[in-house]
């Protein structure tokens, strides 16, 4: 049962206009890369622990899901970085979370309060050229 808590928690963000836009995705033909940045303090301590997420006020995580044209989650190799307004670049380390039909990737990162960050993500699959 715990394995679906993070997925359900993240689904809440789709309905919360203060934390997420209605449609946070990039389209690559008929494929879609859905994304959301989540404060690490949002999931409960138990859920965060079960997913290995470090909870702190200066930490968040980026959650990505790649869907094919049939809206089925697809496995991918994901790499990326984030950059602050001073152009300081930090790598992101993604890990896969596979919960049956739910397949997504998360990468934790640190930040200052209300800091503006820009993400650069590359997604590679066996079926497509790299998507950036």
N, C-alpha and C positions, 0 to 999 in steps of 0.2 A: 504494500500500500504506500510506503514512504517513497517509492520510486516515482510516483506520479505527482507528488507534492510540488516539486519544482516546476514541472510542466503546467500544473494548474495555477501555481503562483504567477508564472510568467504570462499565462493567458489573461490574468486580471489586468495586466498592463495594457492590453489591447482595448480595454473598456475604460481606462482611466485617462482622461484628457490632460490631466496635469503632469503625467509622467510619460506619456507616449502619444505620438500622432496616430491618427486613425489607420494610416497605412505606411508603415516603415519598411520599405522594401526597395530593392533594385531589381529591375527586369533585364534579363539577358535572353532575348527571343521569347520563347514560351516558358523559360525557367525563371524562378523567382528566388532571390536571397532575402529572407526576412531577418530583421535585426532589431534589437532593443538593448539599451544600456540600463542595468538594474543596480541600484545601490545594494551593497552587500549586506546591509542591515535590514533589508526588506524581508527576506526569508527568515523564518523562525530559526533559532539557534540549532534546534534538532535537524531541520531540513538542511541548513547550511553545512552542518557537520557531516551529514550523510553524503553530501556531494563534494566535500572537501573544500568548501568556500570559507575563506577567512572573513569574518565579520568585523568591520571597523568603519568609522565615519569617513575615513579618507580612502576607502576602497569601493570599487564597483566591479561589475563584470559585464562583458559584452556577450550576448547570446545570439547565435546565428542558426538559421535553418534553411537548407536548400531544398526547394520543391521543383520537381520536373513539371512538364506540361499537364500531367494528370493529377497534379497537386499531391504527389507522393514524395515524402522526405527521401533524399538521396544521400549516400555517403560521399564524402569529399575530403580532399586534403586542403587545409586552410592555413594560411600564414598571414601575418600582418604586423603593422606597427601603429603606434599612436604618437602624435606630435602636439606639443603645446604651442602657444603663441610666440614663444621665444625660439621656435624651430628645434627644440630638443626632442629627439626621436627615441622612443623606447619600443622594444619588441613585445609582441603579444604571443603567448603560448597557449594554443587552443587544445582542449581535450574534448573527446567525443563522449556524449551521453546518449546511450541507446536504450530506449524503453519500448521495445516492440515497434508499433507504428510511429512513435515519436523518436526522432533522431535529430539531435542538435549539438552544437559546439559552443563551449564557453571559454572565455579567457578573462582572467582577473587582472586588474590594474589599479594603481594608486593615483591619487589626484589631490589637488588642493580644493578648498571650498569654492564652489561655483567656477572652477577653472574650465576654460574652453579648450577642448581637445578635438583634433581631426584624426580620423581613422583611415588607414589605407589597408585594404584587405584583398587578398588574391585567393580565389577558390578554383581548385583544379579537380576535375573528375576524369574518369576513363572515357566518357562519352563526348566531352566538349573541350574546346580550347580553354586555356585559363581565362577566368572572369575576374576583372579588377573593379 
